Amino acid sequence: MSCNCTANPIDLAPLMDILNPYRQNPKGALIPVLQKAQEVYGYLPQEVLECIASELRIPVAEVFGVVTFYAQFHLNPRGKNIVRVCQGTACHVRGGSAILEAISHHLDIKPGETTKDLNFTLETVACLGACGLAPVMMVNDNTHGRLTPDDIPGILDSYLA
């Protein structure tokens, strides 16, 4: 069984390479396949989910159920830079909400959204584990601490270079 790649605007050839090792024994393959597919596409488009379901011989609803259950999977395109803003107790007490507001204002998006140019996705998290640096945000793997709202434009703009 194989997916009809010609009817889709998304190139599914890389997905076929991901699926090859699992075709003979698809049991337990769903999560690793989803993880690898998301690495390739940056998110999990509908066409990819349908193809995975077809190739692993499981219902699309089951694939969708797994994708929506786990926070690691994304159904929409995400930004090149993921901005995570801590909303934990230490950050909250030290002005974390003002930091989130400054980021949201600067990027013109709300938490959970991605900028139209796909440069940034904004997320809130319960804790980044850097309470001594509160308030804190991470951009990709870089931690920025002891923030003030005035710091935000310079930090975010540095990721556009």
N, C-alpha and C positions, 0 to 999 in steps of 0.2 A: 504494500500500500504506500502511496506517496501523495503529497499535496500538489495541487495544481498551482504552481508558482507563477505562471504566466498571467493569470487573471488578477493578481494582487499588485498594488503599487510598491509593496515592500519586498525586497530581495530576500527570499526564503532559503537561498542556497546555503548560507552559513548555518541556518537552523538544521538543515539536513545533515550537515557535518556533525553537529552536536548530537543529533538523534541516532546516528549510525551505531554507536556502541550499545544502544539500548533496545534496538529493534527485536532481537531474538528473545530477550528477557526484560520486558518493560516494567516488571514489578519493582516498586521502590524507586523508579526513575524520575517521577514527576518533579520533585523539588530540585534535584540536581540539574535537570533539564531547564527548569524555569530560571534557576540562578544563572546558568551559562547563557541562556537566551537573553536575559536582562543585561548581562555584561556586554553582549554584542550590540543589542538595539538601544540600550539606555533605559528602556521601559518595556512593557509587554503589550504590544498592539493586539487588537482583536484577531487579526489574521494569524499572528504567531500562536495565540492561544488555541485557535481552531485547528491549526496544523499539528500542534503538539497533541491535542486530543485525538486527532485522527491517527497519527503515527503510533501513539502509545495505546490506542484502542480503548480509550476511556471517554465518558461523556464530557462535553464541553462544560456542562454545569459543574462537574467535579473539579475540573481545572480552574474554573472561575472561582469556585468556593475556596480552593487552596490559596489562590492569588489574593483574594480579598481578606482571608483570615490572617495572613502573615504581613506584618508591617514592612518587611524588607522588599516586598514586591510592589511595583508601581504600574498603573494602567495608563498613565498620561506621561508625555515627555517631561523630563526634568532638566533643570538648568545645568550648565557646565560647572557652576559653583553652587554647592549646597551650603546654605547659611543656617546653622543651628543656634538658636538662642535659648540659653538656660532660663528656666522659670522656677527653679528650685528655691528653697527657703532663703539661703544666703544671697542669692542673686536678686530675689524679690525684695528683700529688706534693703539691699544696696542699690536699688533702682533698675532692676531688670526690665520692668514694664516700660520705662522710659527708653531703654535701649531698643526693645522690640518695636516701640512706636517710631523711633527714629529710623530704624531699618525699613520698616513698612512704608514710611513716608518717602524715604530716599529711593526705594525701589518701585514704589507705587503698586505694591502687592500686599496681600494679607497672608498670614501664616497658612501654609498648605498650598500656596499658589506659586506659579513660575512666571518670571517676566516674559513679555511677548517675544523678546529677542533671544530667549532661552539661555541667558547668561546666569541667572540666579533662580534658585528655588529657596523659599523661606520656610523653615520648620521651627517649631518650639519643642523643647525637650525638658523632661523633669529634672535632669541633673547631668552635668558634663564632668563631674568629679574634680572640679578645680575651684572649690568653694573659697579658698584663700585668695583667689584672684577676682572674686565677684565684684561687679557683674561680668559675665563671661559669654562669649559667643565663639563658635568655631566656623571657619569657612574652609570647607573640605577637611583637611587634616590639620589645619593651623588654628591654634587657640589664641584668642585675643582677650585679654583680661584687664580688669580695673578700668572699664570703659566708661565714657561719658557720651551723651548723645552727640556732642560735637566731634567725637572721634569717628563716627560712623561713615560719613561721606568719603573721607580719605582712605579708610581701610577698604571699603567696598570698591571704590574706584581703582584701587591698586590691583584688583583682580581682573580688570579689563585690559590691562597693558599686554 
